[in-house]
Amino acid sequence: MAIAIVRHQVSSFNAWKAIVDELEPMRRKDGMTSWNIYTAQEDDCDVTAVLQFDSAAEAEAHLSNPELKAKLQSAGVVSKPQISFLKAH
């Protein structure tokens, strides 16, 4: 199992979430097995996503997908994402 944690700023959480929800087929196709979204208590536009995949290769491929990057930009991502990859033991 591999986990990717992605944190970025968005211009509007609701607008971002609406577009992200439409990406479910892409998530499934790219091998994502689960995902959770969190926001900072003091700022709903400070978004952290915790994404689970069967392998690190699937996580890296999903997050480097140019179509995903374009969709997220159109969803209002306004900062460079901070991405961390974790592995389960």
N, C-alpha and C positions, 0 to 999 in steps of 0.2 A: 504494500500500500504506500502511496505517496500523497503528500499534502502540499498544496500551494496556498500561500497566504498572500493576498493582493490588497494593498491599501492605496487609495487615491482620493483626491478631492473631486467632487462633482458640483455642477452649478445648481442642480435641483435633484434631490433624492427621488422624488416621485417621477420625474421625467426619465431619469436614469433607470429606475427600477422597471418602468413600463417597457423600455427597450430590452433590458436584460432578460425580463421574463419571456420575451419573444425568441430568445436564443436557446430555448430548451432543446430543440432538435440538434443544434450544433453541439451542445454539451454532451448529449447522449452519443452522437456520432464520434466525438473526440474521446470517449471513454470515461467521462466524469461520472463517478458513482454517487456522489452527494455533494451538496454545497449549502453553505449558510452565509447569510449576510448580516453584518453588524454595523452600527454607526456609533460614533463617539457620543457620550451622554450629552455633551454640551454643543454638538454640531452634527446635525443629520447629513451634512454634505461631506463629512469625513467618513468614508466608507471602507470597511474591511470585509473581504470575501475570503472564506475558508473553503477551498475546493479539494475534493478527494478523488484520486485516480488509482487504478491498479498499479501503475508504474510511473516512474519519474519521466520516462520518455513520452508517455501520453500527456502528462502535465505540461512539459516543456513545449510539445508540439501544439497543444491547444493555445497556450498563452503567446506563442509566436505566430499564430495564424493571422495573416493580414486582414482577412474578412472580419475577424473578431476585433482587431485593433480599430478598424474603420467604424464598426458598429458602436464601439465604446466611445469613440471620439464624437460621433453623431449623438450619443446619449448624454453628452455634456461632461465628460471627464476633462478636468481642467489642469491636472497635474500629472507629472510622469509617475506611473505606478511604481510603488515599492513592492518587489516580489521576493518572497522567501520560499524555498523548497525544503520540506521536512520529510523524513522517512520514519516509518514505524519500526519498533523493535519488539 
